[in-house]
Structure formats: structure tokens, C-alpha cells
Amino acid sequence: MKNIAIIFAGGVGARMKNTDKPKQFLELDGKPIIIHTIDKFEACGMIDAISVAIKEEYIDYMKELLLSFEIKKVKWLVPGGETGQLSIFNALNAVYKDKAVPKDAIVLIHDGVRPIIDEKLILENIVTARSHGNAITVANASETIVISRDKHQIDFLPKREHVYYARAPQTFFLNDIYNLHLQEMKNGNYNNIDSCSIMFKHGYTLNFVEGKSSNIKITTYEDYYVFKALYELEEKRKKDEMLT
């Protein structure tokens, strides 16, 4: 196993104020968002296995979903942590401790609620990480970015063509990112916003691959309906292709 997807979805969707189920289990077209996400890695021939971190009380439900949707590549299913960083570490730790996985395996770290990815992006992450040591998916900033230190006055306006949003997957060699996560926890840091922030903090040069602006993270109901519209548009495109 040399290319492994790390899918973390340990949150509860507090920003959606959803009292029924966490956001990763909201359904579209009869399929939960997290299954939409996992499906993309399941279908990619270059992905050997998948590790999923999920809120602990939903592990049994997640097992049922994996069986129901015939997901075969999930080899590790672990409890999420109190923060996104800790959920990622739990999923990484299960992979790292598995003797069948080489320490120079490539791991693609991805949000469970970021389902709008494709095989091309996954493959570009793997190739770039293998060639350059890591790969961070980015999207061009579509609006002017302002920098303010006091949250009142604008200190700086960077040129938009130089500004990108860091998204996912974020892809690394297993040994590198695992040991940096250990170092961060040793230093008492448990809430880094993402893994590329950890790598940058420790002096790594980061390389990016450009993804689509539609590669959004579903954190609000507005995001869910954007996903719904994009999903329906893609399904219509596939049907039109079949008819031509």
C-alpha cells in the first residue's frame, strides 16, 4: 500500500445547527456526503487504501454505510479527536502503526465534507508529492484579499494573482507528516488549522497543484445547496454525454 487517503470527519456540524445528524451524514441523491467523498478515492485506481476518522458514536453507523455502499478500500476506521488536527492524527496513527504500510507511503489528507474532487486532482497530488515531497491543493482567490491587524483598518492588499486558497487534498510522505504531528502535540499544539500549516511552520517548502474553485468544504446549509447544484449539473452532463 503506497498511496493512502486519510479522510477525517470527526466534527458535529455545529455551524449547521443540525440536531439530527452530523453534516457528513446529510444525504444527497440517497447517499451521505462522506460516502460521496470516499467514493472518489474508492474509484481511483492509484489509491490503495483509505483511513477514516469519524465521531466515535457513529463508528457502527459508518460501518453499515461502508457495507451498504460497497466501499472496499477503507482499511482503518478510527474515532475522531477533539480537533481536526487530532482527528487527522488518529487516522494517520492507524496507518503508521500498520506494518503492511511502508513509511514512504504517500498520504492524501482530505476533509470528509469536501466531496467535489475528481481523479485528475487526486493523481496530480500523488505525482507532485512523489516528485517534490508534498502537494497542497489550492484554488485561485476569486475576490480581493485584505490584510488587517486590528480588524478595523486595512494594512495591506496583496495582488489577487498571487493569492490562493489552500484546500484539499493535502499530500505528504507518511513519515514526514506523522512525525511533525507528533512534534506539534509534544509542543502542546492541538489545533493547527490544517496539515500544510504544520509543514510550513517546520520549514518545509510547499508545492501546490491547482484545483477547481468548486472544491468547497460543506460547513453550512448554503454550502450544501451549492454542492447539490453542482452535483445535479454534473449528473446532467454525464447523461447528455451518454446520449451523444
C-alpha positions as CSV (number, residue, x, y, z in Angstrom):
1,M,0.0,0.0,0.0
2,K,1.8,3.1,-1.2
3,N,-1.0,5.7,-1.7
4,I,-3.4,6.1,1.1
5,A,-6.3,8.6,1.6
6,I,-6.8,10.0,5.1
7,I,-10.4,11.1,5.4
8,F,-11.3,13.0,8.6
9,A,-14.9,13.8,9.6
10,G,-14.9,13.9,13.4
11,G,-17.0,17.1,13.7
12,V,-20.7,17.5,14.6
13,G,-21.6,20.3,12.1
14,A,-22.3,22.9,14.8
15,R,-22.5,25.7,12.2
16,M,-25.4,23.9,10.6
17,K,-27.2,23.7,13.9
18,N,-28.3,20.3,12.8
19,T,-29.7,18.3,15.8
20,D,-30.5,15.2,13.8
21,K,-27.1,14.1,12.5
22,P,-23.6,15.5,11.8
23,K,-23.2,17.3,8.5
24,Q,-21.1,14.5,7.0
25,F,-24.1,12.2,7.1
26,L,-26.5,14.6,5.3
27,E,-27.7,12.9,2.2
28,L,-27.8,13.9,-1.5
29,D,-29.4,11.6,-4.0
30,G,-29.7,8.9,-1.3
31,K,-26.0,9.0,-0.4
32,P,-24.4,10.7,2.7
33,I,-21.8,13.4,1.9
34,I,-19.0,11.4,3.4
35,I,-19.8,8.5,1.1
36,H,-19.8,10.9,-1.9
37,T,-16.3,11.9,-0.8
38,I,-14.9,8.4,-0.1
39,D,-16.3,7.2,-3.4
40,K,-13.9,9.5,-5.3
41,F,-10.9,7.8,-3.6
42,E,-12.5,4.3,-3.9
43,A,-12.9,4.8,-7.6
44,C,-9.3,6.0,-8.2
45,G,-7.0,3.1,-9.2
46,M,-4.0,4.8,-7.7
47,I,-5.4,4.8,-4.2
48,D,-4.6,1.6,-2.4
49,A,-6.4,2.1,0.9
50,I,-8.4,4.6,3.0
51,S,-8.3,5.5,6.7
52,V,-11.3,7.3,8.1
53,A,-11.6,9.2,11.4
54,I,-15.3,9.6,12.4
55,K,-17.0,10.7,15.6
56,E,-16.8,7.7,17.9
57,E,-20.5,7.2,18.5
58,Y,-21.0,7.0,14.7
59,I,-18.5,4.3,14.0
60,D,-21.0,1.5,13.9
61,Y,-23.3,3.5,11.6
62,M,-20.3,4.3,9.4
63,K,-19.5,0.5,9.2
64,E,-23.1,0.0,8.0
65,L,-22.7,2.7,5.3
66,L,-19.4,1.2,4.0
67,L,-21.2,-2.1,3.7
68,S,-24.3,-0.7,2.1
69,F,-22.4,1.3,-0.5
70,E,-19.9,-1.5,-1.1
71,I,-16.8,0.5,-0.1
72,K,-13.9,-1.9,-0.2
73,K,-10.8,0.3,0.4
74,V,-11.5,1.5,3.9
75,K,-8.9,-0.5,5.9
76,W,-9.0,1.6,9.1
77,L,-11.9,3.3,10.8
78,V,-11.0,5.2,14.0
79,P,-12.6,7.6,16.4
80,G,-12.1,11.3,15.7
81,G,-10.4,13.7,18.1
82,E,-11.5,16.9,19.8
83,T,-10.0,19.0,16.9
84,G,-9.5,18.4,13.2
85,Q,-5.8,18.1,13.8
86,L,-6.3,15.3,16.3
87,S,-8.8,13.5,14.0
88,I,-6.2,13.6,11.3
89,F,-3.6,12.2,13.7
90,N,-5.8,9.4,14.8
91,A,-6.3,8.3,11.1
92,L,-2.6,8.8,10.4
93,N,-1.6,6.8,13.5
94,A,-3.6,3.8,12.4
95,V,-1.9,3.8,9.1
96,Y,1.6,4.4,10.6
97,K,1.3,1.5,13.1
98,D,0.2,-0.9,10.3
99,K,3.3,-3.0,9.4
100,A,2.0,-3.5,5.9
101,V,2.4,0.2,5.1
102,P,5.8,1.5,4.1
103,K,7.0,4.7,5.9
104,D,7.5,6.3,2.5
105,A,3.8,5.8,1.6
106,I,2.0,8.8,0.2
107,V,-0.9,10.1,2.3
108,L,-3.6,12.3,0.9
109,I,-5.3,14.2,3.7
110,H,-8.8,15.2,2.9
111,D,-12.0,16.6,4.5
112,G,-14.9,14.1,4.7
113,V,-17.2,17.0,3.8
114,R,-15.3,18.1,0.6
115,P,-16.8,15.8,-2.0
116,I,-16.3,17.8,-5.2
117,I,-13.0,16.3,-6.3
118,D,-12.0,14.2,-9.2
119,E,-9.5,11.6,-10.2
120,K,-7.3,14.1,-12.0
121,L,-6.8,16.1,-8.9
122,I,-6.0,13.0,-6.8
123,L,-3.5,11.8,-9.4
124,E,-1.8,15.3,-9.6
125,N,-1.4,15.3,-5.8
126,I,0.3,11.9,-5.9
127,V,2.6,12.7,-8.8
128,T,3.6,16.1,-7.3
129,A,4.2,14.7,-3.8
130,R,6.3,11.9,-5.2
131,S,8.4,14.3,-7.3
132,H,8.6,17.3,-4.9
133,G,8.0,15.9,-1.4
134,N,4.4,17.2,-0.9
135,A,1.4,18.7,-2.7
136,I,-1.1,21.2,-1.5
137,T,-4.3,21.7,-3.5
138,V,-5.1,25.3,-4.0
139,A,-7.7,27.5,-5.8
140,N,-7.2,31.0,-7.1
141,A,-8.6,33.7,-4.9
142,S,-11.7,35.0,-6.7
143,E,-12.1,38.2,-4.7
144,T,-9.8,40.9,-3.4
145,I,-8.0,39.8,-0.2
146,V,-7.3,42.4,2.5
147,I,-5.0,42.2,5.5
148,S,-5.9,43.9,8.8
149,R,-4.1,43.6,12.0
150,D,-6.6,45.4,14.2
151,K,-9.8,44.3,12.4
152,H,-10.6,48.0,11.7
153,Q,-8.1,49.3,9.1
154,I,-6.8,47.7,6.0
155,D,-3.0,47.3,6.3
156,F,-2.3,45.5,3.0
157,L,-3.9,44.4,-0.2
158,P,-1.9,41.6,-1.9
159,K,-2.3,41.2,-5.6
160,R,-5.0,38.8,-6.3
161,E,-3.0,36.8,-8.9
162,H,-0.6,36.0,-6.0
163,V,-3.3,34.8,-3.6
164,Y,-4.6,31.3,-3.4
165,Y,-6.9,29.4,-1.1
166,A,-5.4,26.3,0.5
167,R,-7.8,23.4,0.1
168,A,-7.6,19.6,0.0
169,P,-6.3,17.0,-0.6
170,Q,-3.0,18.0,1.1
171,T,-0.5,15.3,0.3
172,F,2.7,14.2,2.1
173,F,5.1,11.3,2.7
174,L,3.7,9.4,5.7
175,N,6.9,9.6,7.8
176,D,7.2,13.4,7.3
177,I,3.7,14.4,8.3
178,Y,3.3,11.8,11.1
179,N,6.4,12.9,12.9
180,L,5.5,16.6,12.5
181,H,2.1,15.8,14.1
182,L,3.9,14.1,17.0
183,Q,6.2,17.2,17.4
184,E,3.2,19.6,17.4
185,M,1.5,17.6,20.2
186,K,4.7,17.4,22.1
187,N,4.8,21.2,22.0
188,G,1.2,21.4,23.2
189,N,-0.3,22.4,19.8
190,Y,-3.5,20.5,19.1
191,N,-5.5,23.0,16.9
192,N,-3.5,23.8,13.8
193,I,-5.9,24.7,11.1
194,D,-4.5,22.1,8.6
195,S,-1.5,20.0,7.8
196,C,0.1,22.3,5.4
197,S,0.3,24.9,8.2
198,I,2.2,22.4,10.3
199,M,4.6,21.7,7.4
200,F,5.2,25.4,6.8
201,K,5.8,26.1,10.5
202,H,8.6,23.5,10.4
203,G,10.4,25.0,7.5
204,Y,9.2,22.7,4.6
205,T,9.0,24.1,1.1
206,L,5.4,23.5,0.0
207,N,4.4,22.7,-3.6
208,F,0.9,23.2,-4.9
209,V,-1.5,21.8,-7.5
210,E,-4.4,23.9,-8.7
211,G,-7.9,22.5,-8.1
212,K,-11.2,23.8,-9.1
213,S,-12.9,26.7,-7.3
214,S,-15.9,24.3,-6.8
215,N,-13.8,22.2,-4.4
216,I,-15.6,23.6,-1.4
217,K,-15.9,22.3,2.2
218,I,-19.5,21.8,3.2
219,T,-19.9,23.6,6.6
220,T,-23.2,25.5,6.2
221,Y,-26.5,24.8,4.6
222,E,-25.6,27.3,1.9
223,D,-22.6,25.1,1.0
224,Y,-24.8,22.1,0.9
225,Y,-27.1,23.7,-1.7
226,V,-24.1,24.8,-3.7
227,F,-23.0,21.1,-3.7
228,K,-26.4,20.0,-4.6
229,A,-26.5,22.3,-7.6
230,L,-23.0,21.3,-8.8
231,Y,-23.8,17.6,-8.3
232,E,-27.0,17.9,-10.4
233,L,-25.2,19.8,-13.1
234,E,-22.5,17.1,-13.3
235,E,-25.1,14.3,-13.4
236,K,-26.9,16.2,-16.2
237,R,-23.6,16.5,-18.1
238,K,-23.0,12.7,-17.8
239,K,-26.5,11.9,-19.1
240,D,-26.0,14.3,-22.0
241,E,-22.7,12.6,-22.9
242,M,-24.4,9.2,-22.9
243,L,-27.0,10.5,-25.3
244,T,-24.5,11.9,-27.8
